Amino acid sequence: MIDKDTVVDALAQEWAAIDHLVAGLDDDQWAAASPCPGWTVQDVVAHIIGTELGLSGGQPDPATADVHSLPHVRNDIGAFNEAWVACFRDRSPAQVLDRFRAVTGQRTEALAEMPAEEFHAPSWTPAGHATYARFMQIRVFDCWMHEQDIRDAVGRPGNEDGPGAAISIDEITQALGYVVGKRGKAPDGSSLTFDLTGPLRRQLHVTVDGRARVVDGLARPADVAISLPLGVFTRLCGGRARPQDVADSIAFEGDRELGRQIVSSLAFTI
């Protein structure tokens, strides 16, 4: 079972990290293009605000609802996100930051006070029907990824070794069997290892035996070992980077063709 205190504390720390990061930006940096298509840094912060308002029962302004024609809006979830972002486009960075602080403060308090049975109750999540606890774990991942989007936009790397990063890797690990087997089409009988380097090191092993699944270890050397920085790995999984643009950061040992096939298929988020 997902531990409530661990997830709520990680989410609160992640919001605090974003607050600290954007509080030091000037207006030009708030207006900088982010890795998320069509979004500036301010839009990314607005997206986080809108999601938390939505989870609190709020709805975006109906006047912003006609966003389906935008080229980066590909589905209903994207349209819902865009409608919230549009609500904050005419506000100043200072106003957006004030709203971010107010909303995340309220959400932190509400989550801390939420009874355990409610926190672990069945719920819709972006990953399908699960529990509200699972949804909040995904929120940590989403917010940490957006923190990294902001950092990339303004050239301030960091926070790749805290609880947000650790939970994000755990979240990606849950999807890795699908990514390797379904998207990457790794052949039956194959195995591979992701060796993630940087402040938070991880080794992730995947075997394909009828279906691809993450395992604790391999009985034999992997068909291919893929070594890359954790930040590059997460950006590939999040669709923020193209394999050809980060090729110099990736090393293969073993079946290089299989390795490249898998790396080119890592993007899985909405």
SULJOFEN-V182873 format. One record per run of one state. SS is the DSSP state (H for helix, E for strand, C for the rest). FROM is the first residue (numbers start at 0). LEN is the number of residues. Records with the same first field share a line. If there is no record, write none. Layout:
BEGIN
SS=FROM-LEN / FROM-LEN
END
This chain:
BEGIN
C=0-3 / 23-3 / 30-2 / 33-6 / 55-6 / 64-11 / 87-5 / 113-2 / 119-2 / 125-2 / 154-8 / 183-7 / 197-4 / 208-3 / 215-8 / 237-5 / 245-1 / 249-1 / 254-1 / 263-7
H=3-20 / 26-4 / 40-15 / 61-3 / 75-12 / 92-21 / 115-4 / 131-23 / 162-21 / 229-8 / 242-3 / 246-3 / 255-8
E=32-1 / 39-1 / 121-4 / 127-4 / 190-7 / 201-7 / 211-4 / 223-6 / 250-4
END
